Amino acid sequence: MPDGAQWKRDGADPPGFRDARDAEDTRESGARESDTRDSDPQETDAQRRRRRAQFLRELHEAKALRDRVQPRRVKAARMRQAMRMRTFRW
């Protein structure tokens, strides 16, 4: 698969790609969350979703980095998955 084709197919951004708005939102939300946590123990749903989205972006980025620096592990995982799919019965 050509470089970047998987990201286009999955509708996700490639690792390391960050919108300027995302970085700005993250900085602002981080400041607001720390203030909110100190004064109000209950965080709003929007704050929780924002933190969760940031966490998932960073997790995805870390997994992509691991895949790039350990290609042998990725290939072995791909082979195991292919084997599971071949032996799977409907």
N, C-alpha and C positions, 0 to 999 in steps of 0.2 A: 504494500500500500504506500503510495507516495507520502512524503513527509507532510503532515498536516491534514491529510485526507480523513483520518479517523476523527479528528476534532470537528471537521465540517460535517461529517456523517452523524456524529453524536450530538451536534448542536452545542458543544461546549467550547470554551476558550482554551487555547493551548496553555500549558503551564508557564507561569511567568508573565502572562498577559494580564495586565490590570488596567482598568479604565482609570483615568485621573479622578473621575467622580467617585469610584469605589474607594480609592485611597483616601480621598477627602472625607467621605462618609464614615470610613472606619475610624479615622482620627477623631472626628466629631463625636461619633457614637461612643468611642472609648472614653472620652472625657465625660460625656453625659452619663454613661453607665456607672462610672466610678462615683459620680456625684449622687446618682439615684440610689445606688446600693448603700451608700452611707446614710442617707436620710430615709429611704423607703426600702424595707427588706423585700417587698414584692416587686419584681420587675414586670414591665408590661409585655404583652405578647410580641409587639413590634420589636422591642429590644432583644428579646429571646431569639426571635427569628433572625434578626440582624447578626447576633453573635453566632448563631448556628450556621448561617450562610458563610460567615467569615471562616469559621472553623472548617467547614466542608471544603471551601476553596483552598485553604492551606493544606488540608489533608490530601486533596487531589494533587496539589502541586508537589508535596513531599513524595507521594507514590510515584508520580511521573519522574521525579528526580532519581529515585531509587531504581526505577526501570532503566533509566539511561545509564546509570553508573554500574549496574549489575546485569548486563545483557544475558549472561548465561542463566541466571535465575529466571528471567522472563521467558527465555526459550523453553526451559524445563517446565515452567508452569503452563505455558501454551501447549506443550506436548501432553502433559497430564490431562489438561482440559479436553484436548482432542480425543484422547483415549477414553475418557469418561463418556464423551458424546457418542463415540463409536459403539460402546458397550451398553448404552442406555436403551431400555425397551419402553415403547409407548404403551 
